[in-house]
Amino acid sequence: MTSVDLPAARGAPLSLNSLGFAKPPSETRVVAAMSGGVDSSVVAAMLKREGYEVIGVTLQLYDHGAAVNKAGACCAGQDIHDARRVADMLGIPHYVLDYESRFRDQVMEDFADSYLAGETPIPCVKCNQSVKFKDLLGLARDVGADCMATGHYVQRIHGAAGPELHRGADPSRDQSYFLFATTRAQLDFLRFPLGGLPKSETRALAAEFGLAVAEKPDSQDICFVPTGKYASVVAKLRPGAIDPGEIVHVDGRVLGRHEGVIHYTVGQRRGLNIAVGEPLFVVRLDADAKRVIVGPREALAVKRIALKDVNWIGEAVSMEDDLDGRRVLVRVRSTRPPVPGTLETRAGWHIVLDDAEEGVAPGQAVVLYDADAPMRVLGGGWIARMA
């Protein structure tokens, strides 16, 4: 193919702008996903200062009611107001999209069904996987945007085979666990301007830009569970579906009764309301038999995990068997560091950990990182069972 010089200067190709496009920022349209928090607000301000054509978009996902003014809640009505104020100050167009029905269908319903099945769901991953990185990203393409920028603390690094997803530079803010389901096509379109920054610098930039949200607390709760009471939300979504049952020791002894498996999570110790003279933990939830299985701490140890719905964004492979025996780093909870393990793919996707981990629960995610380049995300999947 014959190369053609771009019109920046005859004989000299136009350099890439900060978002990776061979054209001036003023000719690059960016949809900024604005949640109303400090991170996404700083992203919009940074892009505006660089001269990009920025369009702010905020999603209304839930009828938040009492959550509107609750500090630390995410996606509350106050957040929409804050996003609008920031957009007005920056002088960029801002749109609020009603995705409430999509969010209920794709995230909230799944959340309720997972809890009733004895799983421990992560709705924030589902939201990124469906509503934000599917529906919203599609809208960004429809309005002619070159890319969509978010305030996530992850990095998009251009590798030999195209864009790669890497952990955020600040380990305390890294959000790669929640974005493992990002596809190659989505990663090609997404940008993460904060991925190389610590949170303290983001706060400083917010103050420098004069943003009203500079000191706004970070989101801590699931947006549709502002009180942290998951069981009450599930009961509202699935009235009459919560059944009592037995609390059973791993050795078969019936130790007591419970009011529904949704009140328990794997690894839980407090709130069991049983007294047997030894510390007991929730080891497993058997939703079909309506049983909460408890046992000593050592019963929580897991070394082999079966995965489902795996998303692989590492190097291209012709078939899954090519990955069998691949050494990886494995994160089984968002708050834990990755640990060494091995992939098994010849009879379904499995992870074998070098050392046992506790509190591994169906419904949670396992995120995989490159053992040779620990910052790189290779993908991940949902825990189906402890194999």
C-alpha positions as CSV (number, residue, x, y, z in Angstrom):
1,M,0.0,0.0,0.0
2,T,1.4,3.4,-1.0
3,S,1.8,5.7,2.0
4,V,0.4,9.3,1.8
5,D,1.7,12.1,3.9
6,L,-0.9,13.7,6.1
7,P,-1.3,17.5,5.6
8,A,0.5,18.7,8.7
9,A,3.6,19.5,6.8
10,R,4.8,18.2,3.4
11,G,7.1,15.2,3.9
12,A,6.3,15.0,7.7
13,P,3.4,12.9,9.0
14,L,1.1,14.5,11.5
15,S,1.9,13.2,15.0
16,L,-0.7,11.5,17.1
17,N,-2.7,13.5,19.6
18,S,-2.9,12.4,23.3
19,L,-5.8,10.1,22.5
20,G,-3.9,8.4,19.7
21,F,-5.5,10.0,16.6
22,A,-3.5,11.5,13.7
23,K,-5.4,14.8,13.7
24,P,-5.7,17.9,15.9
25,P,-7.7,17.6,19.2
26,S,-10.1,20.2,17.8
27,E,-11.1,17.7,15.1
28,T,-11.4,14.8,17.5
29,R,-14.8,14.2,19.0
30,V,-14.9,12.5,22.5
31,V,-17.8,11.4,24.5
32,A,-17.0,11.8,28.2
33,A,-18.9,9.4,30.5
34,M,-19.7,11.8,33.4
35,S,-21.0,10.1,36.5
36,G,-21.0,13.4,38.6
37,G,-17.9,12.3,40.6
38,V,-14.5,13.9,40.7
39,D,-12.8,11.4,38.4
40,S,-15.0,11.7,35.4
41,S,-15.3,15.4,35.9
42,V,-11.6,15.8,35.8
43,V,-11.4,13.7,32.6
44,A,-13.9,16.0,30.9
45,A,-12.0,19.1,32.1
46,M,-8.6,17.7,30.9
47,L,-9.9,16.9,27.4
48,K,-11.6,20.3,27.1
49,R,-8.4,22.0,28.1
50,E,-6.5,20.1,25.5
51,G,-8.9,21.4,22.8
52,Y,-10.9,18.2,22.1
53,E,-14.6,18.4,21.1
54,V,-16.1,17.0,24.3
55,I,-19.7,15.8,24.7
56,G,-20.7,14.9,28.3
57,V,-23.1,12.1,28.8
58,T,-24.6,11.0,32.2
59,L,-26.8,7.9,32.6
60,Q,-29.8,7.9,34.9
61,L,-29.9,4.3,36.0
62,Y,-32.2,4.2,38.9
63,D,-35.0,6.0,40.7
64,H,-32.8,6.8,43.7
65,G,-35.3,8.3,46.1
66,A,-33.7,8.5,49.5
67,A,-30.3,8.0,48.0
68,V,-30.3,11.4,46.3
69,N,-28.4,13.2,49.1
70,K,-26.6,10.2,50.7
71,A,-22.9,10.8,50.9
72,G,-20.8,8.1,49.2
73,A,-23.6,6.7,47.1
74,C,-23.1,6.3,43.4
75,C,-25.4,7.4,40.5
76,A,-27.7,9.3,42.8
77,G,-29.8,12.2,41.6
78,Q,-27.3,14.6,43.1
79,D,-24.7,13.1,40.8
80,I,-26.7,14.1,37.7
81,H,-26.9,17.6,39.0
82,D,-23.2,17.7,39.7
83,A,-22.3,16.4,36.2
84,R,-24.6,19.1,34.7
85,R,-22.9,21.8,36.7
86,V,-19.4,20.7,35.7
87,A,-20.5,20.5,32.0
88,D,-22.0,24.0,32.2
89,M,-18.8,25.4,33.8
90,L,-16.6,23.7,31.1
91,G,-19.0,25.0,28.3
92,I,-19.5,21.5,26.8
93,P,-22.9,20.0,25.7
94,H,-24.3,17.6,28.3
95,Y,-27.0,14.9,27.9
96,V,-28.8,12.8,30.5
97,L,-30.0,9.5,29.2
98,D,-32.7,7.4,30.8
99,Y,-31.3,3.9,30.9
100,E,-33.3,2.9,33.9
101,S,-35.2,0.0,32.2
102,R,-32.0,-1.4,30.6
103,F,-30.2,-1.2,34.0
104,R,-33.0,-3.0,35.7
105,D,-33.2,-5.7,33.1
106,Q,-29.4,-6.2,32.7
107,V,-28.0,-5.5,36.1
108,M,-30.6,-5.5,38.9
109,E,-32.6,-8.6,37.8
110,D,-29.3,-10.5,37.5
111,F,-28.2,-9.3,40.9
112,A,-31.4,-10.6,42.5
113,D,-31.3,-14.0,40.7
114,S,-27.6,-14.5,41.6
115,Y,-28.2,-13.9,45.3
116,L,-31.2,-16.3,45.3
117,A,-29.0,-18.9,43.6
118,G,-26.5,-18.7,46.5
119,E,-24.0,-16.6,44.5
120,T,-22.2,-13.4,45.5
121,P,-22.7,-11.1,42.4
122,I,-20.7,-8.0,41.4
123,P,-23.2,-5.7,39.8
124,C,-20.6,-3.0,39.0
125,V,-18.9,-5.5,36.6
126,K,-22.2,-6.3,35.0
127,C,-23.0,-2.6,34.6
128,N,-19.7,-2.0,32.8
129,Q,-20.1,-5.1,30.7
130,S,-23.5,-4.3,29.5
131,V,-25.0,-0.8,30.0
132,K,-21.8,1.3,30.0
133,F,-19.4,-0.4,27.7
134,K,-22.1,-1.8,25.4
135,D,-25.2,0.5,25.2
136,L,-23.4,3.8,26.0
137,L,-20.4,3.0,23.8
138,G,-22.8,2.2,21.0
139,L,-24.4,5.6,21.5
140,A,-21.0,7.3,21.3
141,R,-20.4,5.7,18.0
142,D,-23.8,6.8,16.8
143,V,-23.0,10.5,17.5
144,G,-19.8,10.2,15.5
145,A,-17.4,10.2,18.4
146,D,-13.8,9.0,17.7
147,C,-13.7,7.5,21.2
148,M,-15.3,7.4,24.6
149,A,-13.3,8.5,27.8
150,T,-14.1,7.4,31.3
151,G,-12.6,8.1,34.8
152,H,-11.5,4.5,35.5
153,Y,-8.1,3.9,37.0
154,V,-6.8,1.5,34.3
155,Q,-4.4,2.0,31.5
156,R,-4.8,1.4,27.8
157,I,-1.3,0.6,26.4
158,H,-0.7,0.2,22.7
159,G,1.2,-3.2,22.3
160,A,2.6,-5.1,19.3
161,A,-0.8,-6.5,18.5
162,G,-3.0,-3.5,19.3
163,P,-4.3,-1.9,22.5
164,E,-3.9,-3.8,25.8
165,L,-5.6,-3.3,29.1
166,H,-3.2,-2.7,32.0
167,R,-3.7,-2.1,35.7
168,G,-3.9,1.5,37.0
169,A,-0.5,3.0,38.0
170,D,-1.7,3.6,41.5
171,P,-2.2,0.1,43.1
172,S,-4.6,1.6,45.7
173,R,-6.9,2.9,43.0
174,D,-6.5,0.2,40.3
175,Q,-10.0,-0.8,38.9
176,S,-8.9,-3.5,36.4
177,Y,-10.8,-6.1,38.4
178,F,-14.0,-4.5,37.5
179,L,-13.1,-4.1,33.8
180,F,-11.9,-7.7,33.0
181,A,-15.0,-8.2,30.7
182,T,-13.9,-5.4,28.3
183,T,-13.6,-6.8,24.8
184,R,-10.9,-6.0,22.3
185,A,-13.4,-4.0,20.2
186,Q,-14.5,-2.0,23.2
187,L,-10.9,-1.4,24.2
188,D,-10.1,-0.1,20.8
189,F,-12.7,2.6,21.3
190,L,-12.2,3.4,25.0
191,R,-9.7,5.8,26.6
192,F,-8.7,6.1,30.3
193,P,-6.9,9.4,30.9
194,L,-6.5,8.9,34.6
195,G,-4.9,5.5,34.4
196,G,-1.4,6.8,35.1
197,L,-2.3,9.1,37.9
198,P,-2.7,8.7,41.7
199,K,-6.0,9.9,43.2
200,S,-4.2,12.7,45.0
201,E,-3.2,14.2,41.6
202,T,-6.7,13.9,40.3
203,R,-8.0,15.8,43.3
204,A,-5.3,18.5,42.8
205,L,-6.4,18.8,39.1
206,A,-10.0,19.1,40.2
207,A,-9.0,22.0,42.4
208,E,-6.9,23.6,39.7
209,F,-9.8,23.4,37.3
210,G,-12.1,25.0,39.9
211,L,-14.5,22.1,39.9
212,A,-17.2,22.1,42.5
213,V,-16.8,18.4,43.0
214,A,-13.1,18.6,43.9
215,E,-13.7,17.4,47.5
216,K,-16.7,15.1,46.8
217,P,-16.4,11.7,48.5
218,D,-15.8,8.7,46.3
219,S,-18.6,6.3,45.6
220,Q,-18.7,3.4,48.1
221,D,-22.0,1.7,47.7
222,I,-23.8,-0.1,44.9
223,C,-26.0,2.6,43.4
224,F,-29.3,0.7,43.9
225,V,-28.3,-0.5,47.4
226,P,-27.5,2.8,49.1
227,T,-28.1,1.4,52.6
228,G,-25.8,-1.6,52.0
229,K,-28.8,-3.9,52.8
230,Y,-28.7,-6.3,49.9
231,A,-31.3,-8.7,51.3
232,S,-34.0,-6.0,51.4
233,V,-33.3,-5.1,47.7
234,V,-33.5,-8.8,46.7
235,A,-36.8,-9.2,48.7
236,K,-38.3,-6.2,46.8
237,L,-37.2,-7.5,43.4
238,R,-38.3,-11.1,44.2
239,P,-41.1,-10.9,46.7
240,G,-41.9,-14.3,48.2
241,A,-38.8,-16.0,46.8
242,I,-36.8,-16.0,50.0
243,D,-37.2,-19.2,52.0
244,P,-35.8,-20.2,55.4
245,G,-33.7,-23.3,55.9
246,E,-31.1,-25.1,57.9
247,I,-27.6,-24.1,59.0
248,V,-25.5,-27.2,58.6
249,H,-21.9,-28.1,59.7
250,V,-19.6,-29.6,57.0
251,D,-19.7,-32.8,59.1
252,G,-23.5,-33.0,58.6
253,R,-24.7,-31.7,62.0
254,V,-27.7,-29.3,61.8
255,L,-26.8,-26.3,64.0
256,G,-29.7,-24.0,63.5
257,R,-32.1,-22.2,61.2
258,H,-31.8,-19.3,58.8
259,E,-34.2,-16.9,57.2
260,G,-32.8,-17.1,53.6
261,V,-29.5,-17.8,52.0
262,I,-29.4,-14.2,50.7
263,H,-28.4,-13.1,54.2
264,Y,-25.1,-14.9,54.0
265,T,-21.9,-14.8,51.9
266,V,-19.0,-17.3,51.7
267,G,-16.4,-16.4,54.3
268,Q,-18.8,-14.8,56.7
269,R,-18.2,-15.3,60.4
270,R,-20.4,-12.8,62.2
271,G,-24.2,-13.0,62.4
272,L,-24.5,-16.8,62.2
273,N,-26.5,-16.9,65.5
274,I,-25.2,-20.3,66.4
275,A,-23.0,-21.2,69.4
276,V,-21.0,-24.4,69.3
277,G,-17.8,-23.4,71.1
278,E,-15.6,-22.9,68.0
279,P,-15.4,-20.1,65.4
280,L,-17.3,-21.1,62.3
281,F,-17.5,-19.6,58.8
282,V,-19.9,-19.8,55.9
283,V,-18.2,-22.3,53.6
284,R,-20.9,-22.9,50.9
285,L,-24.4,-21.9,50.1
286,D,-26.8,-24.6,48.8
287,A,-29.7,-22.6,47.4
288,D,-31.5,-25.6,46.0
289,A,-31.6,-27.3,49.4
290,K,-32.0,-24.0,51.2
291,R,-28.9,-24.8,53.3
292,V,-26.1,-22.6,54.7
293,I,-23.0,-24.8,55.2
294,V,-20.5,-23.7,57.8
295,G,-17.2,-25.0,59.0
296,P,-13.8,-24.2,60.4
297,R,-11.6,-21.6,58.7
298,E,-9.5,-24.3,57.0
299,A,-12.6,-25.5,55.1
300,L,-12.6,-22.2,53.2
301,A,-9.3,-23.0,51.5
302,V,-9.6,-23.4,47.7
303,K,-7.0,-24.2,45.1
304,R,-9.0,-25.1,42.0
305,I,-11.7,-22.9,40.5
306,A,-14.0,-23.6,37.5
307,L,-14.8,-20.5,35.4
308,K,-17.7,-19.7,33.1
309,D,-18.3,-16.9,30.5
310,V,-14.5,-16.2,30.1
311,N,-13.4,-13.1,28.3
312,W,-9.8,-13.4,26.9
313,I,-8.0,-10.2,25.8
314,G,-4.5,-11.5,25.9
315,E,-2.6,-12.7,22.8
316,A,-4.6,-14.2,20.0
317,V,-4.8,-18.0,20.1
318,S,-6.2,-20.4,17.6
319,M,-7.9,-22.5,20.2
320,E,-8.3,-22.6,23.9
321,D,-6.0,-25.7,24.3
322,D,-3.1,-23.4,23.3
323,L,-3.5,-21.7,26.7
324,D,-3.5,-24.9,28.7
325,G,-0.7,-24.8,31.3
326,R,-0.2,-21.0,30.9
327,R,1.2,-19.4,34.0
328,V,-0.9,-16.4,35.2
329,L,-1.4,-14.1,38.1
330,V,-4.9,-14.6,39.6
331,R,-7.1,-12.1,41.5
332,V,-10.1,-13.7,43.2
333,R,-11.3,-10.5,45.0
334,S,-11.0,-6.8,44.1
335,T,-9.4,-6.1,47.5
336,R,-6.7,-8.8,47.2
337,P,-3.4,-8.8,45.3
338,P,-3.0,-11.2,42.3
339,V,-1.4,-14.6,43.2
340,P,0.3,-17.2,41.0
341,G,-1.6,-19.9,39.3
342,T,-1.9,-22.0,36.2
343,L,-4.6,-22.1,33.5
344,E,-6.2,-25.4,32.6
345,T,-8.4,-25.2,29.4
346,R,-8.6,-28.7,27.9
347,A,-11.9,-29.6,29.7
348,G,-13.4,-26.2,30.3
349,W,-11.7,-23.2,31.9
350,H,-10.1,-23.8,35.3
351,I,-7.6,-22.0,37.5
352,V,-5.2,-24.0,39.8
353,L,-3.7,-21.7,42.4
354,D,-0.2,-22.3,43.8
355,D,-1.5,-21.6,47.3
356,A,-5.0,-21.9,48.5
357,E,-7.2,-18.8,48.8
358,E,-10.1,-18.3,51.2
359,G,-13.5,-16.8,50.6
360,V,-13.8,-17.8,47.0
361,A,-17.5,-17.7,46.1
362,P,-19.6,-18.5,43.0
363,G,-20.8,-15.4,41.3
364,Q,-17.5,-13.5,42.0
365,A,-15.0,-12.8,39.3
366,V,-11.5,-14.2,38.7
367,V,-9.3,-11.8,36.8
368,L,-6.1,-13.0,35.1
369,Y,-2.9,-11.0,34.7
370,D,0.3,-11.8,32.7
371,A,2.8,-13.6,34.9
372,D,5.6,-12.1,32.8
373,A,4.1,-8.6,32.6
374,P,2.1,-8.3,35.8
375,M,0.4,-5.0,34.9
376,R,-1.3,-6.5,31.8
377,V,-4.9,-7.8,32.1
378,L,-5.4,-11.0,30.1
379,G,-9.1,-11.3,30.8
380,G,-11.1,-13.3,33.3
381,G,-14.3,-15.1,34.0
382,W,-17.0,-15.7,36.6
383,I,-16.6,-18.3,39.3
384,A,-18.9,-21.3,38.5
385,R,-17.8,-23.6,41.3
386,M,-14.8,-24.7,43.3
387,A,-13.6,-27.7,41.4
